[in-house]
Amino acid sequence: MISPKEATGLERTPSKAFRDGTREAIQQVLTEVESQSAKRINEGFSEINFTLGVINCFVITYVFGAFPQHLWIVYVLESMFFFPLKAKFLWDAKPLCQIYYLLDYCWIMNIAGVVALIAVFAGKSALNEGKDVIANMENALSVACGLCHLREL
């Protein structure tokens, strides 16, 4: 006896066609995911960078909780390393140089904060006057946030 499939000349059933189409679609998605992954790794995103970033968050949190008076030191030291590194990556970005992203408000405030912290804590006159560490930190933060005029009120 001849099956209906052979009689009509259909060699693929709708479910088989669906499976084949699904398989092709899934393979295209996986190929795209792999290409995006390779692109991200080339841009500097990797498991190692992610892990170091998470560890850095825990270190900063620990220093903030255990030694809050020394948090500014960690911030300044990390900034002296990470700011130039970020600037280098932005400068070398392809296809376009992205150095102007450093003019974003967030980066401007971070750079101003580092400069203010260095100015307040490195100045011998501020430390010799017997100012409290917390008062110096408040001054530095107010300078970094552009609130100098509020400190005088």
ABEGO torsion letter per residue (X at the ends): XBBAAAAAGBABBAAAAAAAAAAAAAAAAAAAAAAAAAAAAAAGBBAAAAAAAAAAAAAAAAAAAABAAAAAAAAAAAAAAAAAAAAAAAAABOABBAAAAAABAAAAAAAAAAAAAAAAAABAAAAAAGBBAAAAAAAAAAAAAGAAAAAAX
